[in-house]
């Protein structure tokens, strides 16, 4: 674990879309370890912003009956990456709500591996990206259900909105299941703002920027529903959206 | 109020309106009737400025302004309201937020001060009551989960709140049961039957016109107005059909 690995290449699945030049000075990325004791609950919000390259890697162990709620708001303007390894014990819960909002040449990444190691754990991942300019937004998310982890309930909801034809969204939800009795749902969509809705809103008097902002706010807010600091995250994402429009 | 002269418009390069002329004065209610595919909805969308509806000839002057020189939201601020045949659902955005932002955007462009949250809610409550709509419904996301009839009523509540000068109502009567039709008809009369306002009703059927009496009825066929008359023309259409009357 502690050996110094070589800088990854684009052949490594988890780094396929990463800005390796920006990553190099940060390598190796330290693992930030979080343990949630049995029956306990924890929360964490990570907000990344600014041009300076950043990369974080969380390793979260969630013990029996414990829960952890992680929210990520990535509004970096350069390369900004968050990797999360979550390991779920019996009857534990993991929630990840993440928004990646980028324009110009931002390269924003969220790479997750959620391992259901024991029965009856629940994981929920909601990822919303809004990308303009020539930005790249990436979500690589693996859910691994171990042998014997029956009663697993895992979901991944991944949606990206492209504001320009030059922006790119990469999304790869992945399932690896070695148990029989599991419920794994994943949905993934990349789209543009609904033109009909924009005209409807314009017809009521909303200028295009305002109409887009309202729709995008609602879209992004889905990632922060129920967060301990929901209001602060909503406010920060609104400010980031306004800068994008 | 609105003068349309020789309007020609295309949708996906296909000519739909082929020289339509119409004069609507303040205080008047006009009804445009016509068969499917005549260009009725295209007229509404073209006047509203929907992307994809291209004006290829003719003019429209709205209270002295060149309507086609304005963006859709500027047309709304100038007092033009388009009631949609199929109101659009907007997940996650509440009616209250949407309408308050819309109204205040219109007010701003007219140089009026914005309404506060309290002032807006009072206005919204009054207008919802006029259309017998529960205020709780306006706290929900725009049109999401509304029945067809509820969406049409919500359109009228929006019209009441935004208080336009000219309302173009595209098949506002479709999807309404008899009771809802009366409520919507009363709403149109209550909000728009004023000396300084005008209405253009786009409809297939006579039945809405029992509640909202038009001053003029026009028959639209093949992208043009082929006949104009009084309310009796609608009855004639109902009895003899479009083909006989428009011929």
Interface residues (C-beta under 8 A of the other chain):
Chain A: X194 X195 X196 X197 X199 X200 X201 X202 X203 X204 X205 X206 X207 X208 X210 X214 X215 X217 X218 X219 X221 X222
Chain B: X48 X49 X50 X51 X71 X72 X73 X75 X76 X77 X81 X82 X84 X87 X88 X89 X90 X91 X92 X93 X97 X98 X99 X101 X102 X103 X105 X106 X109 X141 X158 X162
